[in-house]
Amino acid sequence: MIAVPKFARAEGSALHWVREWFYKRFGFRRKPTRSKPLRNAMLSSDDLTRFARHIVLRHIGGPGQQRLRKAKVLVVGAGGLGAPLLLYLAAAGVGTLGIIDDDTVSLSNLQRQVIFSTADIGAPKAERAADAVRRLDPGVTVIPHAVRLGAANAQDLIAPYDIVADGSDNFDTRYLLADLCEAMEKPLIHAAVNEMHGSVTVLKPWEKAADGALNPRYRDLYPEKPAPGAIPTCSEAGVLGALVGLVGSVQAIEVIRQIVPFGTPLIGKLLMIDALDMRFETINYTRE
């Protein structure tokens, strides 16, 4: 809980203090109409209420929330990882979200893909995920791409966005994204799940670490693509539904961290989550 000064309570709402702080800090004059955007600001008066818990959070604040509103994030895959990732990025106020997925919603998806409902079965995932984002926050610009990502279209799809989040379920897409994002200098937040295990890492291999060495690449973590069938898919081995919610939420934190820098990102670090014994372990890896 946050202690609210008496003058704020006297005005009738704890959120009055949030608005007054924002106006005084950035020199904006109060507007009588809540829905009208603030002059010279990315945040409307409604946004100040919607994102009040971010604005009073010292790690984000008003400037950080403005950066979130200006950000453009591409989410590859609207499945188990993409579902919580999209919802939390939209809830956080990311201004533009792109969604790539060429699949349709099936009944078996609903065990873990919480962005969909029974009524969505048979519909395109990208479109229905976009609808869910719009319902959550109409202020988010959401762009569904109901296509399969491949070598022929990947560069054009990635180009308009600032950050890419990989929620794909196959190694061909993962290696393609890693190589292209490195070449295009786009931060890539990678996550994967299988059975009772998940992992998250952040890739910015064109930048240097504190020791002056270049940050590691995806291929430093996984040098060779596994042979087809070597690793069982989720449809073959299964996956704990709640685990993808956890991993996707961690992925969302790392995306937000790239937009509003705070703490230490998972660059050169692989966070491994073991839901079987509820263990979290982080390993360091370097460029070869």
N, C-alpha and C positions, 0 to 999 in steps of 0.2 A: 504494500500500500504506500501511496505517496501523500505526505502531509500537505494539505492545501492551505495557503494563507487565509486569514479571516476575510480579507477584502474580496478574495475570490468566492468564498462561500456566500458572502453577502450579496454578490451579484446573481446568485441563484444556481450556479452550476460549477462543479470542480473544473470543468473544461474551459470555463472563462479564463482561468489562470493560464492554460495552455495557449489560448488565442492571444491573450494580452502579451505573454512572453514573446510569441512569434512576431506579433506586430511591432513591438518595441525593439526586438533584436534586429529585425530586417527593415524597419522603417516603413512598413505598410500601414495605411490608414484603414480603420475598420469600415466594412461595407455593410449596408443595411440588408442586402439580399444574400441569404446563405448560399444559394446555388451559383451566384455570379463569381467567376474566377477573380482572384486578387490581382491587382495591377502589378505588372512586372514580376509575377510569381507563377510557378508551375502548380502550386497548391491552391485549391479553392477553399472557401470557408468550410464546406462539407468535408473536405479532405482533412482539415485540422481536427475535426471531430473523429473521423474514421481512423486516422493514424495517430491519435493522441498518445497512445502508449509507446509508439516509436519516437515521437517528438520529444517526450520527456526523458527518453532513454539516452543517457549521455553518449553512448557509442554511436547513435544515429542522429538524433536531433532533427531540427528543421532542415538544415542544409543536406543531411543525409537522405531525408525523405524526398527532397527535391531531386536528388540524384537518382533515386529509385524511380521517380515518376518519369524522368528523362531516358531511362535505360531501355534497351531493346535486347531481349533474350530469346534465343531460339531453342526450343525443347524438341529433341529428336526422340520420338516414341511417346505415345499417349497411353502407355500400358501401366504395369504395376508401379514402376518408378515415376513415370510421367504424371500419373494421376495426383499423388500428393505434392509432387514438385510444382505442377501448374497451379494447384489450389493455394499453396503457400506463397508462391511468387505473386499471384494475383492479389491475395490478401495483404501482402507486404506493400503493394502499390507499384509494382513494376509497370511502367507505362505502356510498353509494347511487348506482347508475347506472340511468337510464332510457334506453330505446332505442326510437326511433320509426322504423319502416320497414314499409311494407305490401307489399313485394315478396317474391318467392321466389328462392331460390338457383338460378342457371343455370350451365351449364358455362363460359360466357364470363366469368363473374365471377371465376373462380379464378385468372386471370392477375394479379390485383392485390388481391383481397379475401381476405387471408391468414387471416382469422378462420374461414373455412369450408374444408371438404374435399369431395372427390368424393362422399362418402356423404351430404352435405347437399343435393345437387341436388334441387330440387323442394320443399324444405321452406321454411317461413317464415323470412326472414332474422332478424327480431327474436327469434324463439324460439331459433334455433340460435346466434345471437350471444350470447344470454343464457346458454345452456348452456356456451359456451366461457369466458365470464367466471366462471361458477360453478366450472368445472374449475380455472381458474387460481387463484382465491381464494374458497373457500366462505364466507368472512367478508363478502363484498360482497353487499349486497342489490341484486338486479338486477330491474328491472321492464320487461318487454317490452310495447311498445304496437304491435301489428300493425295499425296504421291509417294512413291518409294524413292528413298534417297539412293543415288547411285553416282558413279563417276561422271556421268554426262550432265547431271543437274546440280550436284552438290555445291560447287563454287558459287553459282548464281543464287542458290537458296541461302547460303551462309552469309554472303556479302553484306546485306543490309543490317545485320545484327552486331551487337557489341560483344556478346558472350554466347557460347554454345553449351548446352547441357545435354549429355549423352545418356539417354534412357533406353537405348536400343538393346536388342536381345540376341545379336549375332556378331561374330568377330569381323566379318567383312565390313560392316558399317562402322564398327569401332576403330579399326585400322584406317579406314578411309577418312573418318572425322579427325582422327589424331594427326594424320599427315597433312590434311588440308588446313586445319586450324593452326598448325605450326607454320605452314607456308604463308597463311594470311594474317598471322599474329593475332589470333582470336583466342582468348582464354577458354579452355575446355574443362568443364567439370564432369568427370567420368564417374559412373557408378555401375555396379553389377550385383546381381543376387542369384543364388542357386540353393535350393533346398533350405538349409537353416543358416546360411552364411551370406554376408554382404560385404561390399568394399566401396570406398570412395577415395578419389584423389583429384588433384587439380593440376592441370598441365599448362605451363607457360614456358616452353623450352627455348624461346628466343630471348628470354631475359636471363640475367646473371644472378646467381645467389650471392650471399654476403661474402663468400670466399673468392668471388670473381669468376667462378666456373659457371658455365651455362647450366640452366635448370635441366633436369632429365626429361626425356621424351617417353611416350607410351611404349615405344619399342625398347627402351631401357628396362622397363618393368616387365614387358612380355615380348621378348626378342623375336619369337616366331609365332605365326598364327597356328593354332591347333588344327590338326587334321580334322576333316569333316567327321562328325560322330564321336570324336575323342572325348568330348565333354557333353554329358546328357543335358538336354534342354529342360526348361521348366515343365513343359508338357510331358516329358519322359520321366523326370526325377521328382517333380513337384516342387513347391515353394510355400513357405509359411506366409500367409497373406499379410499378417501384421508386420512381418519383417520388411516387406517392401515399403510400407508406410514409414517405418523408422529410417531406412536407408534413403528414401526419397526426401524425407525431411532434412536429413543431414546434408544431402545434395543441395537443397534449397538454401540452407545456411551458407554454404560455400559460394553459391551464386551471389547471394546478398553481400557477402564479404568482399567479393570482387567489385561490386558497385560502390559500396560504402566501406572502405578499408577499416577493419578493426581486428584486433587479436592477430593470430598466426594462421595463415591459410595452409591447406594440405598440399603445398607445392613440395615435391620431393618426399612426400610422406604418403603412405597408404594406410588408411584407417580400415581395419578389419573387424567386422562384427560377427560374433559367434552367438547366435540365438539359442543354440543347444545348451550351452553352459553359461549364457549371458556374460560373455567376456568381450571387452573392447581392447584392441591392441593396435598400436601405431608403429609401423616400421619405416625406416628411412631408406631411400634408394637414390642413387646418383647416376649421372651421365656416364655411359661407357665410352 
